[in-house]
Amino acid sequence: MATETLHAASREALAAAEKRLDEVLRSDADPATLGTELLAVVGLLTRETGLRRAVAEGSSDPAARKGLVRRLLTGKAAEPALAVLEAAVGERWSSPRELVDGLESLGRSALLTSAEKAGNLEAVEDELFRIARIVDGEPELERALSDQTAPPETKRRLVHDLFAGKADGVTLALVEQLVERRKGRGIGFGLDRLVKLAAQRRERSVAYVTSASELSADQRDQLAGKLRGIYGRPIALHVEVDPRLRGGLVVRVGDEVIDGSVAGQLEALRRRLAA
């Protein structure tokens, strides 16, 4: 979740909750368990409208909101998760939805911290990219995972059946939670957001590269170096092969597209001739 989508009060609330999360993560808390429990609460609040409103009601006593969370979740979530949840609901959010968005951000951050500590963050980022491309290339799968009428558990089970044993546990947890709480744009967009979150943890921007053929390690290094020179920051390359390009590359960084493919050049020539 991008903090720029939050209103001012919610940005301040999220910053305070992130500070508490950092404190908890510096203790002996297991970040994978913490992230999983926070995202489980996101699922609970998404389903339970009345509870969501109760814990986000800014006009109520913050101590009462904290007490409600602790009474409901003691025994269902460990103390580190309870500490972060109390900090979050004790703040003033612009809306109940933005509280849930904030908790989602905290849960994802904890899971990515787990991957980072295990030395798997780059692998998780790449797995998220590969899953995004699979979903992009299979319209029926994208529809099944985006179907808001389907039970969330059915969609989670589909993700597990497809990718369990082929992806890191953090990757699976992030994707399962994404399909459970899909909102706004489609699953492919959500997966790309997760890729960017992982890249940001490595202090990199993401370049999506489509190549007519496989790139060697040297070619990837050279391309990353050139893009770093253009954009002034480290770049995480995610490459897929599409022979239809006939040759060359198409590179997308944010909203900017650099089309150096043969197919792109031919299309540009056709447009000029038709003008």
NUVEX-181521 format. One record per residue (C-alpha): residue in one letter; residue number from 1; x, y, z. Coordinates in Angstrom, 1 decimal. Last residue first. Example, Ala and Ser with C-alpha at 12.3 -4.5 7.8 and 13.67 -1.06 7.14 Angstrom:
REM NUVEX-181521
+------+-----+--------+--------+--------+
| type | seq |     px |     py |     pz |
+------+-----+--------+--------+--------+
|    s |   2 |   13.7 |   -1.1 |    7.1 |
|    a |   1 |   12.3 |   -4.5 |    7.8 |
+------+-----+--------+--------+--------+
//
This chain:
REM NUVEX-181521
+------+-----+--------+--------+--------+
| type | seq |     px |     py |     pz |
+------+-----+--------+--------+--------+
|    a | 275 |    0.4 |    9.5 |  -41.4 |
|    a | 274 |    0.3 |    5.9 |  -42.6 |
|    l | 273 |    4.0 |    5.8 |  -43.3 |
|    r | 272 |    4.8 |    7.2 |  -39.9 |
|    r | 271 |    2.5 |    4.7 |  -38.1 |
|    r | 270 |    4.1 |    1.8 |  -40.0 |
|    l | 269 |    7.6 |    3.0 |  -39.0 |
|    a | 268 |    6.6 |    3.1 |  -35.4 |
|    e | 267 |    5.2 |   -0.4 |  -35.6 |
|    l | 266 |    8.4 |   -1.6 |  -37.2 |
|    q | 265 |   10.4 |    0.0 |  -34.4 |
|    g | 264 |    8.2 |   -1.6 |  -31.8 |
|    a | 263 |    8.5 |   -5.1 |  -33.4 |
|    v | 262 |   12.3 |   -4.7 |  -33.6 |
|    s | 261 |   12.4 |   -3.8 |  -29.9 |
|    g | 260 |   13.9 |   -0.7 |  -28.3 |
|    d | 259 |   10.8 |    0.4 |  -26.6 |
|    i | 258 |   11.6 |    2.5 |  -23.5 |
|    v | 257 |    8.4 |    2.8 |  -21.4 |
|    e | 256 |    7.9 |    5.3 |  -18.6 |
|    d | 255 |    5.0 |    4.9 |  -16.2 |
|    g | 254 |    7.1 |    3.3 |  -13.5 |
|    v | 253 |   10.2 |    1.8 |  -15.2 |
|    r | 252 |    9.2 |   -0.2 |  -18.3 |
|    v | 251 |   11.8 |   -1.6 |  -20.6 |
|    v | 250 |   11.1 |   -3.2 |  -24.0 |
|    l | 249 |   14.1 |   -5.0 |  -25.5 |
|    g | 248 |   15.8 |   -6.0 |  -28.8 |
|    g | 247 |   14.8 |   -8.6 |  -31.3 |
|    r | 246 |   11.8 |  -10.3 |  -32.9 |
|    l | 245 |    9.5 |   -8.8 |  -30.2 |
|    r | 244 |    7.3 |  -11.9 |  -30.7 |
|    p | 243 |   10.0 |  -13.9 |  -29.1 |
|    d | 242 |    8.7 |  -12.8 |  -25.7 |
|    v | 241 |   11.1 |  -13.4 |  -22.8 |
|    e | 240 |   10.5 |  -12.1 |  -19.3 |
|    v | 239 |   13.0 |  -10.0 |  -17.2 |
|    h | 238 |   12.7 |   -8.4 |  -13.8 |
|    l | 237 |   15.5 |   -6.0 |  -13.2 |
|    a | 236 |   16.0 |   -4.3 |   -9.8 |
|    i | 235 |   17.4 |   -0.8 |  -10.4 |
|    p | 234 |   19.8 |    1.2 |   -8.2 |
|    r | 233 |   19.2 |    5.0 |   -8.4 |
|    g | 232 |   20.1 |    7.9 |  -10.7 |
|    y | 231 |   17.4 |    7.1 |  -13.3 |
|    i | 230 |   19.5 |    7.1 |  -16.5 |
|    g | 229 |   22.8 |    5.9 |  -14.9 |
|    r | 228 |   21.0 |    3.3 |  -13.0 |
|    l | 227 |   19.3 |    2.2 |  -16.2 |
|    k | 226 |   22.7 |    1.8 |  -17.9 |
|    g | 225 |   24.1 |   -0.2 |  -15.0 |
|    a | 224 |   21.0 |   -2.5 |  -14.9 |
|    l | 223 |   21.4 |   -3.1 |  -18.6 |
|    q | 222 |   25.1 |   -3.9 |  -18.3 |
|    d | 221 |   24.5 |   -6.3 |  -15.4 |
|    r | 220 |   21.6 |   -8.0 |  -17.2 |
|    q | 219 |   23.8 |   -8.4 |  -20.3 |
|    d | 218 |   26.6 |   -9.8 |  -18.2 |
|    a | 217 |   24.3 |  -12.3 |  -16.6 |
|    s | 216 |   23.0 |  -13.4 |  -20.0 |
|    l | 215 |   19.7 |  -12.2 |  -21.3 |
|    e | 214 |   17.2 |  -14.7 |  -22.7 |
|    s | 213 |   15.7 |  -13.8 |  -26.1 |
|    a | 212 |   13.2 |  -11.3 |  -27.5 |
|    s | 211 |   13.3 |   -9.4 |  -24.2 |
|    t | 210 |   10.7 |   -7.9 |  -22.0 |
|    v | 209 |   12.1 |   -5.9 |  -19.1 |
|    y | 208 |   10.2 |   -4.7 |  -16.1 |
|    a | 207 |   12.4 |   -2.2 |  -14.2 |
|    v | 206 |   11.8 |   -1.9 |  -10.5 |
|    s | 205 |   13.3 |    0.7 |   -8.2 |
|    r | 204 |   15.8 |   -0.4 |   -5.6 |
|    e | 203 |   16.4 |    0.3 |   -1.9 |
|    r | 202 |   16.4 |   -3.5 |   -1.1 |
|    r | 201 |   13.2 |   -2.9 |    0.9 |
|    q | 200 |   12.0 |   -0.9 |   -2.0 |
|    a | 199 |   12.4 |   -3.9 |   -4.3 |
|    a | 198 |   10.1 |   -6.0 |   -2.0 |
|    l | 197 |    7.5 |   -3.3 |   -2.0 |
|    k | 196 |    7.8 |   -3.0 |   -5.8 |
|    v | 195 |    7.2 |   -6.7 |   -6.3 |
|    l | 194 |    4.2 |   -6.4 |   -3.9 |
|    r | 193 |    2.7 |   -3.6 |   -6.1 |
|    d | 192 |    3.2 |   -5.8 |   -9.1 |
|    l | 191 |    1.2 |   -8.5 |   -7.4 |
|    g | 190 |   -1.6 |   -6.0 |   -6.7 |
|    f | 189 |   -1.7 |   -4.9 |  -10.4 |
|    g | 188 |   -1.9 |   -8.5 |  -11.5 |
|    i | 187 |   -4.7 |   -9.2 |   -9.0 |
|    g | 186 |   -6.9 |   -6.5 |  -10.5 |
|    r | 185 |   -7.5 |   -2.9 |   -9.6 |
|    g | 184 |   -9.5 |   -1.7 |   -6.6 |
|    k | 183 |   -9.6 |   -4.3 |   -3.9 |
|    r | 182 |   -8.5 |   -7.9 |   -3.4 |
|    r | 181 |   -8.6 |   -9.0 |    0.2 |
|    e | 180 |   -8.3 |  -12.8 |    0.0 |
|    v | 179 |   -6.3 |  -12.6 |   -3.2 |
|    l | 178 |   -3.7 |  -10.4 |   -1.6 |
|    q | 177 |   -3.5 |  -12.4 |    1.6 |
|    e | 176 |   -2.7 |  -15.6 |   -0.4 |
|    v | 175 |   -0.1 |  -13.7 |   -2.4 |
|    l | 174 |    1.7 |  -12.4 |    0.7 |
|    a | 173 |    1.6 |  -15.7 |    2.5 |
|    l | 172 |    2.8 |  -17.6 |   -0.5 |
|    t | 171 |    5.8 |  -15.3 |   -1.0 |
|    v | 170 |    6.7 |  -15.4 |    2.7 |
|    g | 169 |    6.6 |  -19.3 |    2.5 |
|    d | 168 |    9.0 |  -19.2 |   -0.4 |
|    a | 167 |    7.8 |  -20.5 |   -3.7 |
|    k | 166 |    7.6 |  -23.8 |   -5.6 |
|    g | 165 |    6.6 |  -26.1 |   -2.7 |
|    a | 164 |    3.2 |  -24.4 |   -2.6 |
|    f | 163 |    2.6 |  -22.5 |   -5.8 |
|    l | 162 |   -0.5 |  -23.8 |   -7.6 |
|    d | 161 |   -2.2 |  -25.6 |   -4.7 |
|    h | 160 |   -1.5 |  -22.8 |   -2.3 |
|    v | 159 |   -2.9 |  -20.1 |   -4.7 |
|    l | 158 |   -6.0 |  -22.2 |   -5.3 |
|    r | 157 |   -6.4 |  -22.8 |   -1.5 |
|    r | 156 |   -6.3 |  -19.0 |   -0.9 |
|    k | 155 |   -8.9 |  -18.5 |   -3.6 |
|    t | 154 |  -11.3 |  -21.1 |   -2.0 |
|    e | 153 |  -10.6 |  -19.6 |    1.4 |
|    p | 152 |  -11.7 |  -16.2 |    0.2 |
|    p | 151 |  -15.1 |  -17.6 |   -0.9 |
|    a | 150 |  -15.8 |  -16.6 |   -4.5 |
|    t | 149 |  -18.1 |  -13.6 |   -5.1 |
|    q | 148 |  -15.2 |  -11.2 |   -5.4 |
|    d | 147 |  -13.7 |  -13.1 |   -8.3 |
|    s | 146 |  -10.2 |  -11.7 |   -8.7 |
|    l | 145 |   -8.4 |  -15.1 |   -8.2 |
|    a | 144 |  -10.7 |  -16.9 |  -10.6 |
|    r | 143 |  -10.6 |  -14.1 |  -13.1 |
|    e | 142 |   -6.8 |  -14.0 |  -13.1 |
|    l | 141 |   -6.7 |  -17.8 |  -13.4 |
|    e | 140 |   -9.0 |  -17.7 |  -16.4 |
|    p | 139 |   -6.9 |  -14.9 |  -18.0 |
|    e | 138 |   -3.7 |  -16.9 |  -17.8 |
|    g | 137 |   -0.7 |  -14.9 |  -19.1 |
|    d | 136 |   -1.1 |  -12.1 |  -16.5 |
|    v | 135 |   -1.4 |  -14.6 |  -13.7 |
|    i | 134 |    1.8 |  -16.3 |  -14.8 |
|    r | 133 |    3.5 |  -13.0 |  -15.1 |
|    a | 132 |    2.5 |  -12.0 |  -11.6 |
|    i | 131 |    3.6 |  -15.3 |  -10.2 |
|    r | 130 |    7.0 |  -14.7 |  -11.8 |
|    f | 129 |    7.3 |  -11.2 |  -10.3 |
|    l | 128 |    6.3 |  -12.5 |   -6.9 |
|    e | 127 |    8.9 |  -15.2 |   -7.2 |
|    d | 126 |   11.6 |  -12.6 |   -8.1 |
|    e | 125 |   10.8 |  -10.4 |   -5.1 |
|    v | 124 |   10.8 |  -13.5 |   -2.8 |
|    a | 123 |   14.2 |  -14.5 |   -4.2 |
|    e | 122 |   15.6 |  -11.0 |   -3.6 |
|    l | 121 |   14.3 |  -11.1 |    0.0 |
|    n | 120 |   15.6 |  -14.5 |    0.8 |
|    g | 119 |   18.6 |  -13.7 |    3.1 |
|    a | 118 |   16.6 |  -15.1 |    6.2 |
|    k | 117 |   16.6 |  -11.7 |    7.8 |
|    e | 116 |   15.3 |  -10.1 |    4.6 |
|    a | 115 |   12.6 |  -12.7 |    4.2 |
|    s | 114 |   11.4 |  -12.1 |    7.8 |
|    t | 113 |   11.5 |   -8.3 |    7.2 |
|    l | 112 |    9.4 |   -8.9 |    4.1 |
|    l | 111 |    6.8 |  -10.6 |    6.4 |
|    a | 110 |    6.9 |   -7.8 |    8.9 |
|    s | 109 |    6.4 |   -5.2 |    6.2 |
|    r | 108 |    3.5 |   -7.1 |    4.8 |
|    g | 107 |    1.8 |   -7.1 |    8.1 |
|    l | 106 |    2.4 |   -3.4 |    8.7 |
|    s | 105 |    1.0 |   -2.5 |    5.3 |
|    e | 104 |   -2.1 |   -4.6 |    5.9 |
|    l | 103 |   -2.5 |   -3.0 |    9.3 |
|    g | 102 |   -2.4 |    0.4 |    7.5 |
|    d | 101 |   -5.0 |   -0.7 |    4.9 |
|    v | 100 |   -7.2 |   -1.9 |    7.7 |
|    l |  99 |   -6.9 |    1.5 |    9.5 |
|    e |  98 |   -7.6 |    3.2 |    6.1 |
|    r |  97 |  -10.8 |    1.3 |    5.7 |
|    p |  96 |  -12.0 |    2.3 |    9.2 |
|    s |  95 |  -11.6 |    6.0 |    8.2 |
|    s |  94 |   -9.2 |    9.0 |    8.7 |
|    w |  93 |   -7.3 |    7.1 |   11.4 |
|    r |  92 |   -6.7 |    8.4 |   15.0 |
|    e |  91 |   -4.1 |    6.2 |   16.8 |
|    g |  90 |   -4.8 |    3.8 |   19.7 |
|    v |  89 |   -5.9 |    1.2 |   17.0 |
|    a |  88 |   -2.4 |    1.0 |   15.6 |
|    a |  87 |   -0.5 |    0.9 |   18.9 |
|    e |  86 |   -2.8 |   -1.8 |   20.3 |
|    l |  85 |   -2.3 |   -3.8 |   17.1 |
|    v |  84 |    1.5 |   -3.5 |   17.3 |
|    a |  83 |    1.5 |   -4.7 |   21.0 |
|    l |  82 |   -1.1 |   -7.5 |   20.2 |
|    a |  81 |    1.2 |   -8.7 |   17.4 |
|    p |  80 |    4.2 |   -8.9 |   19.7 |
|    e |  79 |    2.1 |  -10.6 |   22.4 |
|    a |  78 |    0.9 |  -13.5 |   20.3 |
|    a |  77 |   -2.4 |  -13.6 |   18.5 |
|    k |  76 |   -5.4 |  -15.9 |   19.1 |
|    g |  75 |   -5.0 |  -16.3 |   22.9 |
|    t |  74 |   -5.6 |  -12.6 |   23.5 |
|    l |  73 |   -7.4 |  -11.4 |   20.3 |
|    l |  72 |  -10.8 |  -10.3 |   21.5 |
|    r |  71 |   -9.9 |   -8.9 |   24.9 |
|    r |  70 |   -6.7 |   -7.3 |   23.6 |
|    v |  69 |   -8.5 |   -5.6 |   20.7 |
|    l |  68 |  -11.3 |   -4.3 |   22.9 |
|    g |  67 |   -8.8 |   -3.0 |   25.5 |
|    k |  66 |   -7.0 |   -1.0 |   22.8 |
|    r |  65 |  -10.2 |    0.5 |   21.6 |
|    a |  64 |  -11.2 |    1.4 |   25.2 |
|    a |  63 |   -7.8 |    2.9 |   25.8 |
|    p |  62 |   -8.2 |    5.0 |   22.7 |
|    d |  61 |  -11.5 |    6.5 |   24.1 |
|    s |  60 |  -14.0 |    6.9 |   21.3 |
|    s |  59 |  -14.2 |    9.8 |   18.8 |
|    g |  58 |  -11.8 |    8.2 |   16.4 |
|    e |  57 |  -13.8 |    5.0 |   15.9 |
|    a |  56 |  -11.4 |    2.7 |   14.2 |
|    v |  55 |  -11.7 |   -0.3 |   16.6 |
|    a |  54 |  -15.5 |   -0.1 |   16.6 |
|    r |  53 |  -15.8 |    0.5 |   12.9 |
|    r |  52 |  -13.8 |   -2.6 |   12.1 |
|    l |  51 |  -15.7 |   -4.6 |   14.6 |
|    g |  50 |  -19.0 |   -3.7 |   13.0 |
|    t |  49 |  -17.8 |   -4.4 |    9.5 |
|    e |  48 |  -16.5 |   -7.9 |   10.3 |
|    r |  47 |  -15.1 |   -9.5 |    7.1 |
|    t |  46 |  -12.4 |   -7.0 |    6.4 |
|    l |  45 |  -11.6 |   -6.7 |   10.1 |
|    l |  44 |  -11.0 |  -10.5 |   10.3 |
|    g |  43 |   -8.9 |  -10.6 |    7.2 |
|    v |  42 |   -6.7 |   -7.7 |    8.4 |
|    v |  41 |   -6.5 |   -9.6 |   11.7 |
|    a |  40 |   -5.0 |  -12.5 |    9.8 |
|    l |  39 |   -2.6 |  -10.1 |    8.1 |
|    l |  38 |   -1.3 |   -9.0 |   11.6 |
|    e |  37 |   -1.0 |  -12.7 |   12.6 |
|    t |  36 |    1.0 |  -13.6 |    9.5 |
|    g |  35 |    3.3 |  -10.6 |    9.9 |
|    l |  34 |    4.1 |  -11.4 |   13.5 |
|    t |  33 |    4.7 |  -15.1 |   12.8 |
|    a |  32 |    7.1 |  -14.2 |   10.0 |
|    p |  31 |    8.7 |  -11.4 |   12.0 |
|    d |  30 |    9.5 |  -13.7 |   15.0 |
|    a |  29 |    9.7 |  -11.4 |   18.0 |
|    d |  28 |   13.0 |  -11.4 |   20.0 |
|    s |  27 |   13.1 |   -7.6 |   20.2 |
|    r |  26 |   14.1 |   -5.4 |   17.3 |
|    l |  25 |   10.9 |   -6.4 |   15.5 |
|    v |  24 |    8.8 |   -5.0 |   18.4 |
|    e |  23 |   10.5 |   -1.6 |   18.2 |
|    d |  22 |   10.2 |   -1.5 |   14.4 |
|    l |  21 |    6.5 |   -2.3 |   14.7 |
|    r |  20 |    6.0 |    0.4 |   17.3 |
|    k |  19 |    7.6 |    2.9 |   14.9 |
|    e |  18 |    5.4 |    1.6 |   12.1 |
|    a |  17 |    2.3 |    2.2 |   14.3 |
|    a |  16 |    3.4 |    5.9 |   14.8 |
|    a |  15 |    4.0 |    6.3 |   11.0 |
|    l |  14 |    0.7 |    4.7 |   10.2 |
|    a |  13 |   -1.2 |    7.1 |   12.5 |
|    e |  12 |    0.5 |   10.1 |   10.9 |
|    r |  11 |   -0.4 |    8.8 |    7.4 |
|    s |  10 |   -3.9 |    8.1 |    8.6 |
|    a |   9 |   -4.4 |   11.7 |    9.8 |
|    a |   8 |   -3.1 |   13.1 |    6.5 |
|    h |   7 |   -5.3 |   11.0 |    4.2 |
|    l |   6 |   -3.8 |    7.7 |    2.8 |
|    t |   5 |   -3.2 |    7.0 |   -0.9 |
|    e |   4 |    0.3 |    8.6 |   -0.6 |
|    t |   3 |    1.2 |    5.9 |    1.9 |
|    a |   2 |    1.3 |    3.4 |   -0.9 |
|    m |   1 |    0.0 |    0.0 |    0.0 |
+------+-----+--------+--------+--------+
//
